[in-house]
Amino acid sequence: MTAYRISDPEIEEAIERHFNVHDSYFYLDAPTYIVTPIDAQDPQGSVKIHFEALVGEVRPHGYLPFLTMDVDKYRIELKRVRQTGPQSHRRNIYLFIATIATVFLDGYLRSNNPVLTQIMMPDTPVYMNALMFTVAIIAIFGLHELGHKAVTILRGVDASMPYFIPAPPGMGGTFGAVITQKEPPTNRDALFDLGLSGPLVGFIVTILVTIVGIRLSFVVPLEEVNGWMALFPEIRFQSIPFPLILEWLSTALRPVPEDMVLILHPVGFAAWVGSLVTFINLIPAWQLDGGHISRSLLGRSNHKIVSIAGIFILVFSGYFIMAVMVAFFMMRTDDRGDALLDDVSPLSTSRRLLVLVYLGMIITTIVSLSPF
């Protein structure tokens, strides 16, 4: 028991339920407690479990606890949470509508070419292909972000709804979507779940979109393609590098004999975009999803080293502008940008095994745009 109360009685009683309290004092006006695990048989596991429960009990009182080491004991520091009023989703809705419009326009321009409308799909209206492209892109990006959102809801973390970002035609119609968290993740497990959930959902959706897109695509003789290029000089056929997941599924669903080529339907191109976005998000750098995963696995100091390696991966993969952006924001982000409430407890064994899933996703979605 503490000698005297330095915070709300309900909060201190919660701390005393979960830890042995040895001392309490103010540090920079923040109530601070020196504690030890309540379970001496499993101190490490006890700290993670009890601290996570403590966060849930303290948060409604307007505080968040931060756990650090203090020699051979632990220190819990309480910090005030800025209270926010009811959230308005008007901006999210406007951005979502704008993104649907720009994606549809991008899909319409991709679908409105004479090869598709006059030769391969003469009975299908242009708007129908554009609509299918729009549904595919929005599903990949939207469900990716909703995967993140689901984790924040399950863990009781205050986070925004997805903000979709429109983009000009020619770039898929969108730069993706983001959600913002208003408090740090509880521990490395929570950070790992947050980082993996979005790409995992997006990867699954990309596989489904790939299956549909490959089924809608066309295998045509190379000579016929050359004839189309002469007949329609305004149409440019471009070879794009397939990630392994598209390569495997296209081989299984739409094998291409020698002297023939695969012409992707707009939905097939949406699947390619989904693979590219998944690959970039999984790069272990800065605040990318892969950065969250590497941060939870390796810790703060090692994460910075791996982030530099991730920037080089982006450069050598042909994403130079993205590499510059990540490097710029990484240099402008202080240590508070990747803070955890509990950065003491290690990542759980089950999540360490899920790193294999992470590696499998990044290997099968690699889209290298480098000419080398």
PyMOL commands that set and color helices and strands:
alter all, ss='L'
color gray80, all
select helices_A, chain A and resi 9-18+43-61+90-111+114-120+126-154+188-216+222-231+244-253+266-281+289-298+300-316+320-332+335-338+349-364
alter helices_A, ss='H'
color red, helices_A
select strands_A, chain A and resi 19-27+30-37+63-70+73-80+163-166+174-178+218-221+260-263
alter strands_A, ss='S'
color yellow, strands_A
deselect
rebuild
show_as cartoon
